[in-house]
Amino acid sequence: MTAAIQQTNFFAAAIAAIRSFSQDLYIAHGGYAPSVRG
């Protein structure tokens, strides 16, 4: 049970980190549309 909770917390932390990183990239590039257009 404890291991499952730790694993869940790990995934939650990983998802939060990826989201914040993606948000930083999104802001740094001024949105995804310009990068998609090239």
Secondary structure, 3 states (H helix, E strand, C coil): CHHHHHHHHHHHHHHHHHHHHHHHHHHHCCCHHHHHHC
